[in-house]
Amino acid sequence: MAESNTPLSRELYFSRDRTFHGFVHMSAWFAIHIIIILAGLYFLGVQNLATFGIFLIAAGVVALGYGAATTPRAVAKASEKQPKENRPRS
C-alpha cells in the first residue's frame, strides 16, 4: 500500500478533486437547464404562449452550453484554491 505523501497519491487526489469540482459545476448548470426547460414547456404547452415558451427553451439550451463551456475554468479555479505546498509538482 502506498503511503499518503507519495507524489502518485497526491496527483491521484488532485485528479479526483478536479473531477469532483467539474461534476458539481456541470450538475448545477444541468439543474438550472432543466428548470428553465420545464418553465418553457409549461408556457408552450399549458399557457399557449409559444413565443415565450420557445424563448425559455432556447435560454435553457444556452445555459447548458454556458455551463459546459465554463467547466474547465471552474475546475482550474478550484485547483488554485489548494495550498501551494499541497499542489502536485508539474
C-alpha positions, 0 to 999 in steps of 0.5 A: 500500500502506498503511503499518503505523501507519495507524489502518485497519491497526491496527483491521484487526489488532485485528479479526483478533486478536479473531477469532483469540482467539474461534476458539481459545476456541470450538475448545477448548470444541468439543474438550472437547464432543466428548470428553465426547460420545464418553465418553457414547456409549461408556457408552450404547452399549458399557457399557449404562449409559444413565443415565450415558451420557445424563448425559455427553451432556447435560454435553457439550451444556452445555459447548458452550453454556458455551463459546459463551456465554463467547466474547465475554468471552474475546475482550474479555479478550484485547483488554485484554491489548494495550498501551494505546498499541497499542489502536485509538482508539474 
